Amino acid sequence: MLFLAVNFTFHFQLFKFKKRVFMSYDVIIIGGGPAGLSAAVYASRARLKTLLIEKAGCGGQMAVTDLLENYPGFNGGINGFELATKLEAQARDFGTEIIYDEALSIEGEAVKSVKTNNKTYETKTVIIAAGTKAKELGAGGEKQFVGRGVSYCAVCDAPFYKNKEVVVVGGGNSALQEAIYLSKFAKNVTLIHRRNEFRAVKILQERLFSVPNISILYDSTVVKISGNEKVEKLTVENCKTGNKSELKADGLFVFIGLIPNTANFPQLSINKYGYIITDENMKTSVSGIFACGDVRDKMLRQVVTAAADGAQAAISAQHYIENS
């Protein structure tokens, strides 16, 4: 009986040891957008044992972008999903392990633990490339009609609105790009912006103004979304006069900004908007943790800058391991 107990204890401890070693990495990357995938390519190519944790699907917002016109090397542009697929394949070819789960927390110092919904993984370094999520409009009925007429992704949902009346809210690059894309499917697109001029780059504005089935409502915002089983009409308020009117709509697409996915990393220094503060080498306020891409505090959030951030983060992580 004593032998069985000792034997069980030995095998249990051996199992724990094997489990710990199996789940130990040089680098764990949180997020599979262009920043995370770029970091994975560079880290794996440097022969670091690399795990990438992505909660949805690789590519992030890039994967749901119809056309990337300004990514270097692709004259005429490239579809975002296609580029995401290429980056993912490249990372895997160099040896990156990719799992689909959500990173809930990071703990530890010299050796760090990344806890997910299903397991806890050990690593020497962490690269946070968690990206951002769409900001909600805050209008009445918005949550009620998500998936039933309210959307935050034109590429995902545009085919459902063929020959229908669609409204887009926003005034930046994303809003104009998505309005132009939706105009290929919808009968009419109404773009609503709370100011009297757009923040988007001029080339997008020129393109938008040339599309015949797009109309614009300036100085306005949507305050209420109504319907039975799906969106049927919107209450629009003029920001200057306060006057309200109703607008028939089959769908509402919201592109008013982004929120960084930093809630699970409270130990890091962030700015007043919630973005992670780093230096030029992607180092955060915590030793051994790096951040890259749209989740960090920076001026320009583009696929090309995200990819560059990811490369730098991986090299910084490599140097940290070599000097530890």
ZIGICOR-V790148 format. One record per backbone hydrogen bond with DSSP energy under -1.0 kcal/mol. NH is the residue of the N-H (numbers start at 1). CO is the residue of the C=O. Records with the same first field share a line. If there is no record, write none. Layout:
NH: CO + CO
This chain:
5: 1
6: 2
7: 3
8: 4
9: 5
10: 6
11: 7
12: 8
13: 9
14: 10
15: 11
16: 12
17: 13
18: 14
19: 15
20: 16
21: 17
22: 18
23: 19
24: 21
25: 122
26: 49
27: 49
28: 125
29: 51
30: 127
31: 53
37: 33
38: 34
39: 35
40: 36
41: 37
42: 38
43: 39
44: 40
45: 41
46: 42
47: 44
48: 43
51: 27
52: 97
53: 29
54: 99
59: 32
60: 57
62: 59
64: 61
65: 62
68: 78
74: 71
77: 74
78: 68
80: 65
83: 79
84: 80
85: 81
86: 82
87: 83
88: 84
89: 85
90: 86
91: 87
92: 88
93: 89
94: 90
95: 92
96: 91
97: 50
99: 52
104: 115
105: 115
107: 113
112: 123
113: 107
114: 121
115: 105
116: 119
121: 114
122: 23
123: 112
124: 25
125: 26
126: 288
127: 28
128: 290
129: 30
133: 259
135: 257
140: 223
142: 139
145: 141
147: 150
148: 145
150: 145
151: 252
157: 153
158: 154
160: 157
161: 158
163: 185
164: 161
166: 188
167: 251
168: 190
169: 253
170: 192
176: 172
177: 173
178: 174
179: 175
180: 176
181: 177
182: 178
183: 179
184: 181
185: 182
186: 182
187: 164
188: 164
189: 213
190: 166
191: 215
192: 168
193: 217
199: 171
200: 171
205: 201
206: 202
207: 203
208: 204
209: 205
211: 208
214: 211
215: 189
217: 191
219: 195
220: 193
221: 237
223: 235
224: 235
225: 140
226: 233
231: 148
232: 226
233: 226
234: 247
235: 224
236: 245
237: 221
238: 243
239: 219
242: 238
245: 236
247: 234
249: 232
250: 165
251: 165
252: 149
253: 167
254: 151
255: 169
259: 133
261: 131
262: 260
265: 262
268: 265
271: 275
274: 271
276: 295
277: 269
279: 283
282: 279
284: 289
289: 286
290: 126
291: 282
292: 128
296: 293
297: 276
306: 302
307: 303
308: 304
309: 305
310: 306
311: 307
312: 308
313: 309
314: 310
315: 311
316: 312
317: 313
318: 314
319: 315
320: 316
321: 317
322: 318
323: 319
